[in-house]
Amino acid sequence: MNIMIVGVGGQGTLLASRILGRVAIKAGFDVKISEVHGMSQRGGSVTTYVKYGDKVYSPIIDKGEADIILAFEMLEALRAVPFLKIGGKMIANTQEINPMPVITGAAKYPADIEKKISKKLNLQAVDALALAKQAGTIKAVNVVLIGLLAKSTDVAKQIWLETIRETVPEKFVDLNLKAFELGYNI
């Protein structure tokens, strides 16, 4: 299974990849993860590749190889389209975060990204930000999306829940479990 996670620095993509990797290990798979940070601390693009299966030799996902793309932001979703394989699935948060060229006025944020993507591929767009707020914090967007991703895998829900309990700081476990459930139950 080739899963690409894309977003913007500060959205929790790296925590999401850690949860996904640990879930796959618990499910008995060989796992490889690679993170590409860019200018992540300044709101730049962050991409993580998570591959798991019987035997995985490389963590890199090339264009046309991703089974699932988990996008935390719409412009990053649009950038990731070429990586999705035919018949693959994209799960995208409908949130839009202006990159620096848009903030400075040097560029415009593309219009109608969701429509453009859904014409090309299997897109499940969700307002994960609203669900994260419902869970108790906007910082839980990542776990809302992980909940939605969990339904697209063959891994038992209990493994996902156990992994969240073990991965997030103790004081945030209940909040993240609620966020997971909101995503899972969409």
Order of alpha helices (4+ residues) and beta strands (2+ residues): beta-alpha-beta-beta-beta-alpha-beta-alpha-alpha-beta-alpha-alpha-alpha-alpha
